[in-house]
């Protein structure tokens, strides 16, 4: 379960360098929590309002119940517009629906537009953190991948490696015909589709592409522009330790400065409505800032791989995965906690993560206890029957040698 030593050190550094800046930031947690909760208390109405505003802006809206349906929409929409390649931004939702895998299975070349995601893809890994997808990668592995793919001389200079990625990304961006964009928010009052970054890639992509496919988790609607401003600031402070992002990109229609575009919006449920109205509904306030990951001593030891196949990691993943993913392995994730409560004060939208983790543990304990009881019964039988014990040892050795 423990990540290797290098990954643990890398996540520790992320904590020291990023969390320090984040700790100095002070988002208005109470107001941000109210803004998120306002929408969640009447999610259906806000979603309908956002949908009708988006349609009025010239956007085609589609609803996906699960990740397979979301992937099907992406693939079919790209095919319908004749695209065999697309660029995508960095967004946890795109990892959640495994859009790269779906595109590859349908012979569509889906290239990430963030160097972190690009290297994660080249190395054949998975993102482990919602904001810094490549935080767990070794520079040696990144360098080997860059050398194998682009013949970049072997180097452990991370600046150079990032520049090599940017060099490849820029021509791809200038040629982009289709864009797949995971959004941070959408505004019910105006139908604006919003994404945030610090390098301007989102703005470039949505301005240049002829076909823009946006995806939004159904929980990420905000009521109005005032709430949007509040949440943008909360996100920037908690994710990057800065007052605002360098770029806020808004898609408000199908006309980007005289450039006529096709804009599609896919609203993704994928288990979110199972959380709504239940004891873990406050987790839907999450804006994926990653602050609880940075501060969590368990996440820093196990990394993203500790959360199995689930796309959402860290304390928030440990709360939501048992309800959303519903895989047996996810039921153990609430136990990935030291009970230190460090995640409570850093969450910019006031989610009581320690309380929800505790409730999930109580819920999952009987199932886990049953398994533990079974394992102890087998162990007891082996210890009381030496012959059986030695047979089991021989069998285990043979299995190990295969
Ligand atoms: S639970 Fe809170 S701290 Fe953790 S990622 Fe979500 S918004 Fe950020």
Boltz pocket constraint, residues with backbone or C-beta under 6 A from the ligand:
constraints:
  - pocket:
      binder: B
      contacts: [[A, 238], [A, 283], [A, 285], [A, 286], [A, 287], [A, 288], [A, 289], [A, 290], [A, 291], [A, 292], [A, 293], [A, 316], [A, 343], [A, 346], [A, 347], [A, 348], [A, 349], [A, 351], [A, 353]]
      max_distance: 6.0
